[in-house]
Amino acid sequence: MTKVNIQEAKTHLSRYIDKVVQGDVIIVCRHNQPVAELRAVETAGVRRARVAGLLKGQVHWEPETFAAMTDEELAEFDRAPVFPQPRRA
């Protein structure tokens, strides 16, 4: 940890940024009182790119899964309430 005054931090900012990148923490002071802290930003880990087709041949759909709705099913779907009421016994 390094303590510097504001004027020195302004004058040599790039030097202190290099120290921060190497893992040091810089405390910026005004009249010998700490007012700010320079530290490296933690970056998220890099995720690997997704590969398409990893489950090819492992997922099977019934042929009618994506078939068009019948007129009766469509009418029921259109007239159904957004929040169905629970049925009472």
C-alpha positions as CSV (number, residue, x, y, z in Angstrom):
1,M,0.0,0.0,0.0
2,T,1.4,3.4,-1.1
3,K,0.2,6.8,0.2
4,V,0.5,9.8,-2.0
5,N,-0.8,13.4,-1.9
6,I,-3.3,14.6,-4.6
7,Q,-0.7,16.7,-6.5
8,E,1.7,13.8,-6.7
9,A,-1.1,11.5,-7.9
10,K,-2.1,14.0,-10.6
11,T,1.5,14.4,-11.7
12,H,2.4,10.7,-11.9
13,L,-1.0,9.1,-12.4
14,S,0.2,6.7,-15.1
15,R,3.0,5.5,-12.9
16,Y,0.5,4.7,-10.1
17,I,-1.9,3.0,-12.5
18,D,1.0,0.7,-13.5
19,K,1.5,-0.1,-9.8
20,V,-2.2,-0.8,-9.3
21,V,-2.2,-3.2,-12.3
22,Q,0.7,-5.1,-10.6
23,G,-1.5,-5.5,-7.5
24,D,-0.5,-2.5,-5.3
25,V,-3.2,-0.3,-3.6
26,I,-2.6,3.5,-3.8
27,I,-4.1,5.7,-1.1
28,V,-4.6,9.3,-2.2
29,C,-4.4,11.8,0.7
30,R,-5.4,15.5,1.2
31,H,-3.4,17.1,4.0
32,N,-2.2,13.6,5.1
33,Q,-5.8,12.4,5.4
34,P,-6.9,9.5,3.2
35,V,-9.6,10.6,0.7
36,A,-9.5,8.0,-2.0
37,E,-8.2,4.6,-2.9
38,L,-6.9,3.3,-6.2
39,R,-7.1,-0.4,-6.7
40,A,-7.4,-2.8,-9.7
41,V,-10.9,-3.6,-11.0
42,E,-11.8,-7.3,-10.7
43,T,-12.9,-8.5,-14.1
44,A,-15.3,-11.4,-14.6
45,G,-13.9,-14.6,-16.0
46,V,-14.2,-15.1,-19.7
47,R,-16.8,-17.6,-20.6
48,R,-16.3,-20.0,-23.4
49,A,-18.4,-19.6,-26.5
50,R,-21.4,-21.9,-26.7
51,V,-21.3,-24.5,-29.4
52,A,-24.5,-25.1,-31.3
53,G,-25.8,-28.7,-31.7
54,L,-24.4,-30.3,-28.6
55,L,-27.6,-32.2,-28.0
56,K,-28.1,-33.3,-31.6
57,G,-29.7,-36.7,-31.7
58,Q,-30.5,-36.7,-28.0
59,V,-33.7,-34.6,-27.9
60,H,-36.7,-36.1,-29.6
61,W,-40.1,-34.3,-30.2
62,E,-43.4,-35.9,-31.0
63,P,-44.4,-35.1,-34.5
64,E,-47.6,-33.2,-33.3
65,T,-45.7,-31.1,-30.8
66,F,-45.4,-28.1,-33.2
67,A,-48.6,-28.8,-35.2
68,A,-51.0,-25.9,-35.7
69,M,-53.8,-25.7,-33.1
70,T,-57.3,-26.8,-34.1
71,D,-60.1,-24.3,-34.3
72,E,-61.5,-25.5,-31.0
73,E,-58.1,-25.2,-29.2
74,L,-57.6,-21.8,-30.7
75,A,-61.0,-20.6,-29.6
76,E,-60.4,-21.9,-26.0
77,F,-57.0,-20.3,-25.9
78,D,-58.3,-16.9,-27.1
79,R,-61.2,-16.8,-24.6
80,A,-59.3,-18.1,-21.6
81,P,-58.8,-15.6,-18.7
82,V,-55.3,-14.2,-18.1
83,F,-55.4,-15.3,-14.5
84,P,-57.7,-18.4,-14.3
85,Q,-59.9,-18.6,-11.2
86,P,-59.4,-21.7,-9.0
87,R,-62.2,-24.2,-9.2
88,R,-64.3,-24.6,-6.1
89,A,-65.3,-28.1,-5.1
